């Protein structure tokens, strides 16, 4: 092991520590976007940046050596592709609400509940402040990745007239 390896490893550890600290302290916006009666809660921008960077990194790992499939590297490529899809899923999503409904949309999935269908609201402290809405045998879970959680809880309380249960 030479000095270049030591410097490279120390730089990698410093970069990971910096990124972790930045993610834990960067808050993003404390208010949702409101346009024409529709309130939009996006995923916090620092999380989106890291998720899309991870997606790009793992896609580069998949396509950097296209000829490796014949050489027996395809299981690693599948694993990197799965990680890329996981990061893309983690960084993509939006919660919208209007006078009638609240919806949570991700890459290929959308779930929504009408305000009058909601029969229970739960706040999960152990899950980073996730908000769970239940009604008609369905549920929507809004996790801590989204902006303005306090604003969203107030909106849910006003529209449903329900007091959230906490665990």
N, C-alpha and C positions, 0 to 999 in steps of 0.2 A: 504494500500500500504506500503510495507516494503522497506528497503534499497536495497535488492536484485532486486526488480522490478525497482527502480530508476536507479541502476547501469546498469541493462540490457537495459532499454530504452535509457539511455545516450550512451551506447555502440552501440546500433543500429543506433542512429542518427549520431554518429561519423563515423561509417562504411559507411553509405549512403553518408555523406559529403565527405569522403575520396574517395569513388568510383566515385562520380560525378566530383570531381576535377581532378582525374586521367584521366577520360575519356575525359574531356575537354582540358587537356594539352598534353596528349600523342598523338604524331603525326604519329608514324610509319615511314615507308619508304617514301622518297620523289621521288623515282624512281620506275618504273615498272620493272617486270622481262622480259627480252628479250631473246628468245631462237629460233634460226634458222629463223628469219624473222617474228616471231609471238610475239607480245607485249601483256603481260598479266597484267591487273590491278585488283588486289584482293581487297577485303574489308579490311580496316585497321584492324590490329590484335587486338588492344584493344576492338574494337566493336565486333569482332568475339568472343573474350574471354567472354565478358559480355553476348552476345546473346546465346552462347552455355551453359554458366553457368545457365542462365535463363531457357533454354530448359530443362536442367537436373533437376533443382529445381522443375519446374512445373510437369515434368514426375514423380518425386518422390512423389509429392503431389497426383498425380493420382493413383499411384500404391501402396502407403504406406498402404492403408487399402482396399484391394481388396474385402473384404466381405461387405463393406459399400454399395455396389450397391443394395443389397437386403434391406438395411436399409433406403433407400430414399436419399442417397447422390449422386446419379448419375448426377443430374444437376451441382453440383459443380465439379465433375470429368470431365464432358464435357467442362465446362468453363476452367478448368486447362489444359485440352488437347488442347483447342483452343489457350490458351496463349503459350503453349509449341510449337505448330506449328507456331505461329506468331514469336516467338523468333528465331526458326530455320530458318524461311524465312528471317528474318532481318539479320542474321549472315552469310547467304550463298549467294554466287553470285560471278561472275567474268565477267570482260569485256575483250575481246580479239580483237586484230586488226592485220591484215596482209596486204599484198599489195592490196587485192581485197575488203575486207569487214571489218566491225566492228560488233561485236556481244555482246549481253548482255545475260548471262545465269543465271537463278536462279534454284530453286529446280526442278521444272518440266516444266519450260518455257524457251524458247530461242527465241530471236528476233535478226535479223541481217539486215543490209543494206549494199549494195555495195557502195563504195565511190562515184561512178558516179551517183548514185540514190539520193544522199543527195542534197537537194535544199535549205535548210535553217538550220542554226545553231544558237541556242539561249542559252545565259547564264542567269540563273535566280539567281539574288542576294538574293531574298527573301526566296528561298528554300535552303539556305546554299551553293550556288554555283553550283546548278544542271546544267547539260549540256543536252540540248534537240536537237536531230537530227531529221529532218523531210525530208521525201521524199517518193514519190509514194503512198501517202495517209496513210503512216505508220510513226510511230515515235519511237525513243528510248530515254529514259530519264536515264541519268547516274547521280545519286545523290552524295552527299558529303561523302558517306561511303567509297568510293574507294580511293586508294592511288594515288598520283601523279596527281592531277587534272590539274596543270599547264602544265605538260608534255603532258597530253591527249589533252588539248586545242590546244597546238602547233602542235601536230600530226594531229588533225582534220583540222586545218587551212592549213597545208602543203598539205595534201592529197585531200582536197575538193576545195582549192583555194577560199574559202568563208570567209568573215569577219563575226565573230559572232555578233549577235544582243544582246544587253543587255537590261534588264528591270529594 
